Amino acid sequence: MEKEMIIVLDFGGQYNQLIARRVRECNVYCEVHPYSMPIEKIKEMNPKGIIFTGGPNSVYGDDSPRCSKEIFELGIPVLGICYGAQLMAHLLDGKVATAPVSEYGKTEVEVDTASKLFTGVSPKTICWMSHTDYIEKAPEGFAVTAHTPVCPVAAMEYPEKKWYSVQWHPEVMHTQEGTKMLSNFVYNVCGCAGTWKMDSFVEETVKELKERIGSGKVLCALSGGVDSSVCAAMLAKAIGKQLTCVFVDHGLLRKNEREEVCSVFGEGGLFDINFVCVDARERFYSKLSGVTAPEAKRKIIGEEFIRVFEEEAKKIGAVDYLAQGTIYPDVVESGLGGESATIKSHHNVGGLPDFVDFKEIVEPLRDLFKDEVRQSGRELGLPEYLVTRQPFPGPGLAIRIIGEVTAEKVAIVQDADYIYREEVDKLPLAERPSQYFAALTNMRSVGVMGDERTYDYAIALRAVTTTDFMTAEVTMLPPATITTAANRIVNEVKHINRVLFDYTTKPPATIEFE
């Protein structure tokens, strides 16, 4: 039976892979491709539908990305999102112009619930807007199906042709009924059956790894986090003792994390693998001395990681592959997932040095979102506490310390973070955020402790709820939890006299601080 598919054409939007994830949630296979994908290739793939992403450009700009108008002659349903909506209007002889009033953030939109796209959607619904241009006039044959006070064509459609567009981003969590809208497009417009499941992902990937690696040796960068652990488990199942996992203590780990990782993955742990623990704390501190720019810190850490791995590889003999737990959000946010602009470099993607002393890099989780990685971990038999572990960035506390990284600052944020997580973990599991941590600001302020004046640092607490880590809502923790954590941090952690709480969603902020 032929696999039904939706393809996403990327016009430079940051949420391109997130659109694909939402479609996959509808049990329909989805792939992301550049906007320049040839028409013949699209015909060959025979998708059930096409989705245009958002993007940072103006459709009327000379150098703006555009697809061929021929795409509308294929008889395939098309959904345009944000820039994609404006592009549809522009290509089909509507009018796109600079909006008198830009819209950014959560916006109440009035929709026509008679539209197939808005079946079951509230007549007034909250959507995430992010645009300075707008569709001033819909093309001939199109009906306007949504509006806001300042955006007269917030959605439009030509149902006979199966062309639909929305000015907002239905793929992000901030759009309350966005998943329902995408599901309506997939099922009501494209006529998909929803037959795709990822049950066989692990089995297929293990088979592919066996074939690709053959008798080669693999060195796996193991942090002990969800991504690297699932990556290691998958490789262990595929190649067994051909795998050596290296854990690097770069001095930027959470409190007691080295000990915890070694107990799980080291001798007597859960896995029958070759395991090496490298103490490189002083090496990393020396390299990071005097460095304050976030991107510079990421690049340095990425470089040093690879150098450590190269050295370990030489100790164990010939190593053919470096394995990493890179996942979709890493790729997207590093600007390597199509046309998207770079937000930040991840140590295991954009932060890699140009020269790597391995034949090839293996990234078996590169096409998965975090929730899919967790599910893969369960299928591999990993314990639930490991599968549900909070994400921790490769550069570690370096990106939770604003400014220069020193051993003293690391100790401060380790202690503060440990206290905060300890207090949050007292909440019932259902009430805990997806990710919560403490970060050390470079702000110093006056305080009074006892009878003495102090001039010390401020700690920032972060708590967010998310399913995909591409967008996130702030978690409103109980006041007692925050107050207790703040009091403990000020009283128990040296050089802290103030605690702040970060109320910013993603977007516009990232989940991490740098």
N, C-alpha and C positions, 0 to 999 in steps of 0.2 A: 504494500500500500504506500502510495507516494506521501511524503511528509509535508503537511501544510505549513506555510511559513509566512510571516510578516517581515518585511525588511524596513529598516530605519535608515534614511539618508541623512547623513550628518552635515549640517551647514555651519558647524563651529559652536554648537551649543554645549554647555557644560553638563547637561543632563541627558546626553544621547544614550548612554548605556542604561540609564535609569528608565528611559522609555522602554527599552528592550526588556528590562527586568519586570516592569509592570505587565507587559504583554505575556511574558513567560508565566506570570502569576495566573494568567487566564488559561494556562495549559496549552498555549500555542507557541511553537518555536519561533524565535526571533533573532535576527542578526543585524548588526550595524555595519554600514558601508559608507564610504565617502560620497558626497553629492555628485562627484564626477563619474560615478559608475556608468559605464556605457549602457545604452539602451538595450543592445543585443544581449548583454550579460543579464540584465533584469528580465528580459524575455525568457532566457535560458533557465533562470531560477524559478520562474513562474510563481511569484508570490501571490498570496490571497489578498494582500493589501500592502500599501506603501505609506510610511509616515515621514513627513518632513520635520526636522528638528528646529529648535530655535537657533539663534546665532547673534553675534555682536554687531553685525553690519546693517547698513541701510540697503534695501533691495534696489534702490535707484542709483546707488553708487557705481562708478565705472568698474571697480575691481571687486565688487561683491560677488560671492559665490552664487551661481545659478545652475539649475539643471536644465536639460533640454525640454522645451515645450511639448515635445513628442511623447513625453511620459504620460500626458493626459489623453493620448490617443490609443493607449494600450488596453483600455477597458478594465483596468485594475483600480479598485477603490483607493482614494488618496485622502489622508488626513494631514493638514498643515497645522503646526504648533508655533505660535509666536512669530518669529521670522518666517517660518514655513508657511504660516497663514498669509502673511504679507506677500511672500513670494508667489503664492498661488494667485492672489489678487493681481499682482503686477504682471505675471505671465499671461493672464487671461483677460487683460485690458481693463482691469479695475484701476483705481487710483490709490496710491500709498503716499502719505506725506508726513511731515513732522507734526506730531500731535500738539495742539495748543497747551495741553496739560499732560505731562508724563504720568504714568501709573507704575508704582512699585510697591509691592507688598500685598497683604491680604485685602481683597476687594470684593464687595458684594456685587454679584452679577445677576441680572434677570435673564432667564433662559426660556425658550419656547419648548415646553415639555412634549409637544407633539412631534418634535424631531426624533428620529431614530437614535441620534447621538445622545439625547437627553432623556431617554425613557427611564422612569423611576428616579430622576433627579429633581430636587426641590426647585420650585419656580424662582426662588431667590437663594442663591448658593454662594459660599465663600470660595474664591479662586485666587491663585497667586499670579499677579501681574508683574511684568518686568519689561516695559517698553517705552521708548521715546517717540517712535513712529507709530502710525496707526493706519488702518484701512479707511480712507476718507469716503470712498465710493466702491461698493461691491461690483464685480463684473456682471455683465448682462446674463440673466438666467438664474442668478443666485438670490436666495432668500436670506435675509438677516434673521438670525435665530437667537441672538443674545446681545445685550448692550449694558453699559454702565452710564452714569451721568456724564462722563467725559469721553466715552468711547462708543460711538454710535454703531459700529460694526465689530462687536466683541466676538461674534461667531457668525459664520455664514455657511450655506450649503447649496448644492445643486444635486438633489437626491436622485434624479433620473440618471445622472452621470456618476453618482456615488463619490462626489467630491465634497469634502467637509473641512472646515478650519475653525480653530479657536485661537483667540489672542493670548489667552493665559496658558499656564503650564499645568496640564492635568496630571503629569507624572510625579509631581512633588507632593509631599505630605501636606503642605499648607493648603492645597486645593482639596477641600473636604470630601468631595464626591468625584475626584479625578479618576480613581481606579474604575468606578462605575462607568464613567464616560468612555474610557479606553476599552473596557469590556464591551460596551455597546457598539463601538466601532468594530471590534474584532468579530463579534457574533452577529449583531443586527445588520451591519453594513457589509462586512466581508464574508459572512456566512461560514465562519470557521466552526469546526466540530469540537475543538479542544481535546485532541487526542495525544498531545505531547506531554510526557512526564520525564523527570530526570532520574528515575529509579535506576536506570542502567548507566548513569554517568560514571560512577566509580568503576564498574566492571569494564566499560569501554576504555577508560583512561588507563587503568592498570595494564590492559592488553596493549595499548599504544605505547606505554612506557617500556614494556618488555621488548617490543619490536624495535623501538627507537634506540634504546640503550644497549641492547644485546649483552655482550660480556663486559661492557665498559664499567668503570668505577665512577661513583657519584659522590660528590661532597655537598651536603645539605646545610644551608644556613638555618640553624634551629634556634629560635628565640624562646620557645616554650609557649608562645601565643597560639591562638586558634589556627591561624593560617599556616604557619610553619609546621605545627604539629600534624595537621591533616596532610600537608604536603609530605612530611616525613613518613607518616603511616602508610600513605598511598605508595610511596617508593619502596618502603620496607616490604609491602605485600607483593610488589612487582619484581624486586631484584634482591631482596634479603641482604646478605652480608656484603654485597657489592656496594652498599651504602655506608658512608661514614657521616654522622651528624656532628657538627661542630657548634658548640655554644660559646659565645664570646661575652664575657663580662667586661663591658666597656666603661663600667663605672657610672652608668646612667640608668641603671635598673631601679625598679621599685624596691622598697625595703624588704629584705629577706628573700628576694626573688631568685637570686643565684642558688641558694640552698634548696628552694622549692623545685626549681627546674632540674637540678641534679638528682634530687630524690625520685622524680618521675621518670626521667630519661636515662639516668646513669645506671651504673651497676646495681642489679637488684630491683630495677624499676619495671615499668610496664611494657617496655619494648626490647626485643632482641635485636639490637643494633649496635654498631660501633659508635661510641660516644666520646667526644673530647671536649673538655671544659678549658677555656683559655682565659687567663687573668691578664687583661690588657688595659686595666684602668689607668695606670700612669701614662701609657702610650697615648690614649685618647685625650686625657687632660692636657698633656703637653701640646698636642696638635691643636686643641681648641683654645689655648691660652690667648687672650686678647681679641678673640673673634666674637663679634656681636651680631652680624647680619644673619638672619635665619637661613637663607639659601646657602650661604658660605658654610655654616655649621652642618647643614645636611650633606653638602658635597664632601666635606672633610670626613664625616662619619662614614659615608658610602665608600670613599676611597680607602679608608683604613680597614673597613670590613673586608674588602676584597684583598687587600694586602695580607691581612691575617689569614684568610682562607688559602691564599697562594702558599704561604709559609707552611700551613698545616698540610696542604696537599703534598708538598715536597717531602714532608716527614713520613707520609704513608705510602709514598710511591706515586706512580702515574695515576692521575685523576683526569677523566675525560669530560665530566660535566659538573657544573655548579647548579644545584637545585635551590629554588627560592619559592616562598609562598606568596608571590605576587597575585593580587586579585583585581577585579574590574575597577573599583574605585581608585586604586593606586594608579592604574594606567590612565584613566580618564583625567584625574587631577594633575597628572604629570604632563598632560598635553600630548600624549602619545596614542590616544584612542580615536584617531580620525582627524577632524579639523579643529578640535577644541583648543582653546587657549590654555596656557599653563597656569595653574593656580599655585602649585608648589611641587618641588621635586621629592619623590619618595626615594628612600635610600636604596630600595631594591628595584627602582625603575630609572627615573631621571638622574638619580645621584650616582649611578655607576660610572667609574672612570672609563676612558676610551679603550684602554688596554686591559683585557682580562685574560689571565693565563689558564684558560680552559678551552676546550674545543667548542663548547656550546653551553648556553644557559637553558635549564629545564624549568618551566613554570606551569605545572599541571593545573593550577587553579586560576589561571589568568582570565578565563572567561566567566568566572563566577562572582556573584555578590556574596556579602558576608553571611546572609541567612542560608544561601545555597552551600557555602563552605561548611557551615555548622551541620547541615543535613548530611553532607558527604561524610563528615566525621562520625556521625551516628551510624551510618551504613558501614563504616570501617570498624565499628565496635569500640570507638574511643569512649572513655568514661564521660558522663554528662557534665561533671564539674569542669572538665577540660574543654568540652565542646561549647559550653556557655560562658567561658571565661571572657572577661572584658578585653577589648582590643588594646594593644599597647604598641605605639609606633616604633619602628625600627631605630630611629635616632634617639628613642627613649626620652629621658627627662631633659635632654638638651633642648627640645622644643617645648618644654613646659617650664623653662627658665628663660625669662626675657633678658637679652643681653649676654654678657660673657658667662661662660660655664666654668665654675670652680668646684673643687671638692667640698668646700664649705657650703656653697649654695645647693649642691646636690644633697648633702646631709639634711639641710633645712627642708627642702621640698619632699624628700623621702619621709621624714617624720610627720610633716603636715598631711601629706597624702595618706599615710598609713592611718592616722587618727580619723580623717574624714571618711575613708572607706570603711573603717571599723564602725563608725556611727551609722552610716547609711546601711550597712549590712545587717543592722538590727531590725530594719524594716522587713515586713513580709515580702517574699520574693516578687509577688505581683506588683508591689509598689516601688520596686527599685528601678532606677533609670537604666538605659542601655549602656551608658558610659558615664562615669563620674570620677573626678580626680581633682587634685589641687595643683595649682601652678604658682610659680614664684614670679611676681612682677619685679620690675626694676625701680618701682616707685618707693621712695622712703618718705616717711612722714613723722610728725611729732606725736608722741603718746605719753601717757602718764601711767606708770606701773608702780604701785606702792606710793611712795612720796617722791619718786624720782622721775625726771623728764627723760624720755627715750627718743631716739631718732632711728627707727628701724624699718624693715621691709614690710610690704603688704602681701598677703597670700590671696589668690583668687580661687574660688571654688566653682567648678563646672559640673552640671548634671543635665544630660539630654536623653531624650527618648527617640529611637529611630529603628527602622527595620532594615534599611539598606545602606546607611552611613553616607548616603549622598545628600540627604536632607535630614534635618533634625529639629525637633521641638524642645524647648526648655522644659525640664521636669520640675514642677513646683513641689519641692520637698516640704514635709511638715516643718513649720517654724522651729519646733523644739529640736529637730534633728540638726538644722543649720546652726541654731544658737549653741547647742551643746558642743558641736564640732568646733565652732569658732572660739568658744571659751577655752576648750581644751588646747587648741592650737596656740592661742596666745599665752596660755599658762605653761604649756609643756615644751614648746619649741623655742629655742633661743633665736633672738634677732627678729622676731615677728611681733608687731604690736597692733596689727590691723588685719581684718579678714573681710574680703569682698565676695559677692556672689554675681556670677556672669549670667545675665538674663537674655543673651543674644541667641537667636535661632540661626540655623544653617539652611539656606543663606540668610543674611549676608556674611555672617562669620563662618569660619571653618570650625570643626569640632575641637581640634587642637588649637593651641595658642599661636604657634609660629608655623 
